[in-house]
């Protein structure tokens, strides 16, 4: 019984350590979920601060801006959407937080926008 308890505690502690690493891990993917870059941060960064460096990294690796760049609500801000369009990203998928204007609601309701979130 003591051996099972020790093993269970060992598994719990390794899972907790792994969860701490995953919280600080940033993975960047291209089409078909191919990992193009990853980074382990010293502390957990805010998602908003990771958007522009990710676009720059994509431009460096592939020599052009992506046609479509998508992120979740954590990446969403007006300051992140603007650099993407100025870098040449044709379709930016950053769903906004909070209440949306009718124009923004229509923008986020477009088929390509909804498909990119899946």
C-alpha atoms as one frame of an Amber mdcrd trajectory, in Angstrom:
protein
   0.000   0.000   0.000   2.826   2.403   0.857   4.508   1.677  -2.469   1.334
   2.515  -4.427   0.938   5.775  -2.519   4.548   6.787  -3.270   4.077   5.962
  -6.940   0.865   8.014  -7.078   2.589  10.987  -5.429   5.466  10.684  -7.885
   3.066  10.730 -10.840   1.211  13.748  -9.412   4.410  15.715  -8.929   5.658
  14.931 -12.454   2.279  15.957 -13.899   2.439  19.207 -11.931   5.965  19.910
 -13.236   4.854  19.181 -16.796   1.879  21.532 -16.402   4.228  24.311 -15.302
   6.366  23.820 -18.428   3.351  23.722 -20.754   2.083  27.007 -19.267   5.344
  28.666 -20.367   5.562  26.982 -23.777   4.744  28.827 -26.996   4.228  26.730
 -30.130   3.924  28.315 -33.561   2.309  26.276 -36.333   1.972  26.615 -40.091
  -0.540  24.873 -42.337  -1.491  21.289 -41.476  -0.272  21.770 -37.885   3.426
  21.678 -38.762   5.406  23.181 -35.882   7.616  25.957 -37.253   8.894  27.402
 -33.972   8.659  26.918 -30.242   9.925  28.741 -27.196   9.968  28.046 -23.457
   9.707  31.265 -21.458  11.189  31.880 -18.013   7.823  33.131 -16.748   4.345
  32.849 -18.212   3.974  35.741 -20.685   0.730  37.436 -21.608  -0.595  36.178
 -24.952  -1.007  39.742 -26.210   2.775  40.245 -26.141   3.490  37.140 -28.274
   1.565  38.058 -31.438   3.921  40.485 -33.188   7.105  38.425 -32.531   5.288
  35.370 -33.951   4.462  37.271 -37.151   8.078  38.440 -37.434   9.350  34.887
 -36.870   7.052  33.586 -39.636   8.310  36.283 -42.002  11.922  35.349 -41.204
  11.380  31.618 -41.729   9.233  31.744 -44.880  10.255  35.099 -46.372   6.671
  36.368 -46.512   3.746  37.154 -44.274   1.141  34.420 -43.748  -2.073  34.644
 -45.752  -4.070  33.914 -42.609  -2.978  34.460 -39.011  -5.170  33.167 -36.195
  -5.111  33.414 -32.426  -7.556  33.012 -29.575  -9.140  35.780 -27.500  -5.993
  36.081 -25.391  -4.101  37.478 -28.404  -6.890  39.868 -29.348  -6.257  43.593
 -29.166  -6.406  46.520 -31.554  -2.643  46.886 -31.243  -2.180  43.293 -32.478
  -4.575  43.457 -35.391  -2.951  46.530 -36.942   0.635  45.147 -37.182  -0.688
  42.009 -38.858  -2.398  43.951 -41.639   0.580  46.283 -42.125   2.878  43.240
 -42.455   0.712  41.943 -45.292  -1.504  39.354 -43.575  -4.613  39.110 -45.717
  -6.934  37.558 -43.122  -6.500  38.226 -39.410  -8.491  36.002 -37.046  -8.445
  37.512 -33.571 -11.868  37.237 -31.923 -12.533  40.235 -29.715 -13.408  40.065
 -26.060 -16.470  41.726 -24.602 -19.319  43.434 -26.426 -18.876  43.861 -30.187
 -20.148  46.457 -32.595 -22.481  45.267 -35.371 -19.641  45.704 -37.900 -17.278
  43.606 -35.790 -19.958  40.965 -35.258 -20.461  40.737 -39.038 -16.678  40.507
 -39.563 -16.343  37.637 -37.085 -19.366  35.875 -38.559 -17.767  35.443 -42.006
 -17.237  31.849 -43.050 -13.417  32.051 -43.342 -13.191  33.639 -39.879 -15.239
  30.901 -38.229 -13.386  28.118 -40.069 -10.012  29.465 -38.994 -11.053  29.175
 -35.347 -11.645  25.424 -35.557
